C-alpha cells in the first residue's frame, strides 16, 4: 500500500506540474506572440506567470524528494 501511495503521489505532483506548465505556455503564447506584448507589458499577468513557474519548480522538487525517499524506503526493506 505504501508503494502505491508514493507512486500515486509522485505521479500526481508531476501531472500537476505538467498542467501548470501547459497553462504558462498558453498564457505566454497568447499574450506575447499573438498579442504582440512584451513581458513588461503583461503587468500583473507577468507576475502570475512568474508565480506559476515557481509552483512548477516546487512541484518538481517535491516530487523528486518523494521519489528519493521512496527509493530509500525500498532499499531499507530489502
N, CA, C and O of each residue as an XYZ file, in Angstrom:
312
protein
N       0.820     -1.199      0.000
C       0.000      0.000      0.000
C       0.859      1.257      0.000
O       0.538      2.237     -0.672
N       1.966      1.224      0.765
C       2.846      2.389      0.833
C       3.488      2.661     -0.519
O       3.633      3.815     -0.920
N       3.879      1.588     -1.232
C       4.492      1.760     -2.547
C       3.513      2.425     -3.509
O       3.889      3.321     -4.265
N       2.268      1.989     -3.478
C       1.247      2.564     -4.350
C       0.997      4.025     -3.999
O       0.841      4.860     -4.890
N       0.958      4.339     -2.706
C       0.741      5.715     -2.265
C       1.842      6.637     -2.776
O       1.563      7.705     -3.321
N       3.096      6.220     -2.598
C       4.216      7.044     -3.056
C       4.194      7.211     -4.573
O       4.453      8.297     -5.092
N       3.884      6.128     -5.274
C       3.853      6.192     -6.731
C       2.761      7.144     -7.212
O       2.992      7.942     -8.120
N       1.573      7.065     -6.610
C       0.481      7.957     -6.995
C       0.779      9.404     -6.624
O       0.465     10.318     -7.387
N       1.381      9.617     -5.465
C       1.731     10.970     -5.041
C       2.770     11.571     -5.980
O       2.653     12.728     -6.383
N       3.769     10.798     -6.320
C       4.830     11.254     -7.226
C       4.268     11.601     -8.602
O       4.546     12.670     -9.145
N       3.488     10.701     -9.148
C       2.920     10.943    -10.477
C       1.883     12.056    -10.457
O       1.757     12.796    -11.432
N       1.145     12.187     -9.370
C       0.178     13.272     -9.253
C       0.851     14.633     -9.239
O       0.378     15.575     -9.875
N       1.961     14.734     -8.508
C       2.697     16.003     -8.486
C       3.273     16.332     -9.855
O       3.246     17.488    -10.277
N       3.791     15.334    -10.548
C       4.315     15.583    -11.887
C       3.199     15.970    -12.854
O       3.405     16.798    -13.742
N       2.018     15.376    -12.685
C       0.886     15.744    -13.534
C       0.458     17.186    -13.270
O       0.160     17.927    -14.207
N       0.426     17.587    -11.997
C       0.085     18.977    -11.662
C       1.105     19.941    -12.254
O       0.738     20.992    -12.780
N       2.375     19.590    -12.171
C       3.419     20.442    -12.742
C       3.266     20.544    -14.258
O       3.477     21.612    -14.834
N       2.901     19.446    -14.898
C       2.710     19.468    -16.348
C       1.521     20.338    -16.735
O       1.584     21.071    -17.721
N       0.441     20.262    -15.969
C      -0.737     21.083    -16.246
C      -0.412     22.560    -16.069
O      -0.791     23.385    -16.900
N       0.288     22.896    -14.989
C       0.659     24.290    -14.757
C       1.607     24.774    -15.851
O       1.502     25.918    -16.293
N       2.530     23.921    -16.293
C       3.437     24.292    -17.384
C       2.668     24.566    -18.671
O       2.994     25.497    -19.408
N       1.653     23.760    -18.938
C       0.831     23.984    -20.126
C       0.083     25.310    -20.030
O      -0.037     26.023    -21.027
N      -0.418     25.646    -18.853
C      -1.107     26.922    -18.658
C      -0.142     28.081    -18.877
O      -0.493     29.068    -19.522
N       1.075     27.967    -18.343
C       2.089     29.011    -18.538
C       2.375     29.193    -20.027
O       2.408     30.316    -20.530
N       2.578     28.092    -20.714
C       2.852     28.166    -22.146
C       1.716     28.800    -22.915
O       1.948     29.601    -23.821
N       0.494     28.453    -22.568
C      -0.673     29.028    -23.238
C      -0.776     30.525    -22.992
O      -1.040     31.288    -23.921
N      -0.570     30.953    -21.750
C      -0.630     32.383    -21.428
C       0.449     33.147    -22.190
O       0.174     34.177    -22.806
N       1.675     32.637    -22.145
C       2.763     33.333    -22.834
C       2.549     33.368    -24.343
O       2.787     34.392    -24.984
N       2.105     32.263    -24.903
C       1.866     32.227    -26.340
C       0.763     33.198    -26.722
O       0.904     33.952    -27.685
N      -0.321     33.186    -25.983
C      -1.473     34.026    -26.309
C      -1.158     35.506    -26.142
O      -1.487     36.314    -27.011
N      -0.528     35.865    -25.037
C      -0.308     37.280    -24.731
C       0.893     37.877    -25.445
O       0.845     39.025    -25.888
N       1.956     37.119    -25.558
C       3.190     37.709    -26.077
C       3.326     37.537    -27.588
O       3.616     38.506    -28.289
N       3.126     36.336    -28.097
C       3.354     36.124    -29.513
C       2.133     36.485    -30.352
O       2.282     37.066    -31.427
N       0.942     36.158    -29.891
C      -0.256     36.507    -30.653
C      -0.626     37.965    -30.410
O      -0.967     38.689    -31.345
N      -0.558     38.398    -29.138
C      -0.941     39.768    -28.802
C       0.145     40.794    -29.050
O      -0.137     41.992    -29.062
N       1.378     40.359    -29.248
C       2.473     41.271    -29.520
C       2.943     42.076    -28.318
O       3.547     43.135    -28.490
N       2.681     41.600    -27.104
C       3.107     42.316    -25.903
C       4.466     41.803    -25.437
O       4.808     40.637    -25.633
N       5.232     42.697    -24.815
C       6.469     42.265    -24.179
C       6.142     41.783    -22.770
O       5.021     41.952    -22.290
N       7.134     41.181    -22.112
C       6.889     40.665    -20.765
C       6.566     41.794    -19.792
O       5.762     41.607    -18.878
N       7.187     42.975    -19.977
C       6.918     44.112    -19.095
C       5.490     44.612    -19.256
O       4.886     45.081    -18.291
N       4.945     44.517    -20.462
C       3.584     44.992    -20.721
C       2.518     44.065    -20.147
O       1.350     44.442    -20.051
N       2.913     42.867    -19.770
C       1.932     41.943    -19.196
C       1.472     42.397    -17.818
O       0.358     42.071    -17.406
N       2.297     43.136    -17.103
C       1.915     43.660    -15.790
C       1.660     42.562    -14.783
O       2.528     41.726    -14.532
N       0.460     42.561    -14.201
C       0.147     41.568    -13.174
C       0.067     40.161    -13.755
O       0.296     39.187    -13.038
N      -0.252     40.039    -15.034
C      -0.243     38.713    -15.653
C       1.170     38.143    -15.662
O       1.360     36.939    -15.487
N       2.157     39.007    -15.866
C       3.552     38.569    -15.813
C       3.920     38.063    -14.437
O       4.648     37.079    -14.301
N       3.412     38.742    -13.404
C       3.649     38.276    -12.034
C       2.992     36.921    -11.810
O       3.552     36.065    -11.125
N       1.818     36.722    -12.378
C       1.145     35.431    -12.269
C       1.923     34.326    -12.949
O       1.988     33.202    -12.451
N       2.518     34.648    -14.097
C       3.333     33.667    -14.812
C       4.554     33.293    -13.977
O       4.910     32.119    -13.877
N       5.194     34.300    -13.380
C       6.352     34.029    -12.520
C       5.941     33.152    -11.343
O       6.664     32.223    -10.982
N       4.782     33.438    -10.738
C       4.283     32.635     -9.622
C       4.040     31.194    -10.055
O       4.366     30.264     -9.317
N       3.472     30.999    -11.244
C       3.216     29.645    -11.721
C       4.520     28.908    -12.019
O       4.606     27.699    -11.803
N       5.530     29.615    -12.509
C       6.835     28.986    -12.739
C       7.424     28.505    -11.416
O       8.003     27.422    -11.341
N       7.270     29.320    -10.377
C       7.741     28.918     -9.048
C       6.976     27.685     -8.567
O       7.571     26.779     -7.983
N       5.668     27.641     -8.804
C       4.876     26.466     -8.418
C       5.346     25.210     -9.146
O       5.425     24.137     -8.548
N       5.655     25.339    -10.424
C       6.150     24.192    -11.191
C       7.479     23.705    -10.620
O       7.689     22.505    -10.447
N       8.373     24.652    -10.328
C       9.671     24.275     -9.764
C       9.501     23.579     -8.418
O      10.171     22.582     -8.146
N       8.617     24.093     -7.582
C       8.362     23.454     -6.287
C       7.760     22.066     -6.460
O       8.118     21.141     -5.731
N       6.852     21.911     -7.414
C       6.241     20.605     -7.660
C       7.287     19.582     -8.083
O       7.287     18.451     -7.599
N       8.183     19.983     -8.993
C       9.239     19.066     -9.415
C      10.181     18.739     -8.265
O      10.600     17.591     -8.118
N      10.521     19.735     -7.447
C      11.417     19.497     -6.320
C      10.781     18.546     -5.307
O      11.435     17.617     -4.833
N       9.511     18.774     -4.974
C       8.823     17.907     -4.010
C       8.686     16.496     -4.574
O       8.878     15.517     -3.853
N       8.353     16.388     -5.864
C       8.237     15.065     -6.484
C       9.579     14.336     -6.466
O       9.624     13.130     -6.226
N      10.665     15.055     -6.717
C      11.998     14.450     -6.675
C      12.327     13.970     -5.269
O      12.888     12.887     -5.105
N      11.987     14.761     -4.246
C      12.245     14.369     -2.857
C      11.404     13.145     -2.469
O      11.892     12.256     -1.771
N      10.158     13.099     -2.913
C       9.305     11.944     -2.624
C       9.877     10.697     -3.296
O       9.919      9.624     -2.694
N      10.316     10.845     -4.543
C      10.882      9.698     -5.263
C      12.145      9.192     -4.566
O      12.329      7.982     -4.431
N      13.015     10.100     -4.122
C      14.237      9.650     -3.444
C      13.915      9.020     -2.088
O      14.557      8.046     -1.694
N      12.928      9.563     -1.371
C      12.525      8.960     -0.097
C      11.918      7.576     -0.327
O      12.136      6.659      0.464
N      11.162      7.431     -1.404
C      10.561      6.145     -1.731
C      11.644      5.128     -2.076
O      11.559      3.970     -1.666
N      12.655      5.550     -2.822
C      13.755      4.637     -3.154
C      14.518      4.214     -1.910
O      14.901      3.050     -1.792
N      14.748      5.137     -0.976
C      15.421      4.789      0.282
C      14.579      3.802      1.083
O      15.114      2.881      1.699
N      13.267      3.996      1.075
C      12.367      3.092      1.782
C      12.440      1.692      1.181
O      12.469      0.699      1.908
N      12.468      1.618     -0.146
C      12.550      0.316     -0.804
C      13.872     -0.383     -0.503
O      13.898     -1.598     -0.303
N      14.964      0.369     -0.470
C      16.275     -0.222     -0.173
C      16.355     -0.704      1.269
O      16.996     -1.719      1.545
N      15.716      0.007      2.193
C      15.772     -0.394      3.601
C      14.919     -1.631      3.874
O      15.166     -2.342      4.848
N      13.916     -1.902      3.029
C      13.070     -3.081      3.212
C      13.784     -4.362      2.802
O      13.418     -5.449      3.248
N      14.803     -4.237      1.953
C      15.498     -5.434      1.448
C      16.419     -6.028      2.462
O      17.072     -7.035      2.188
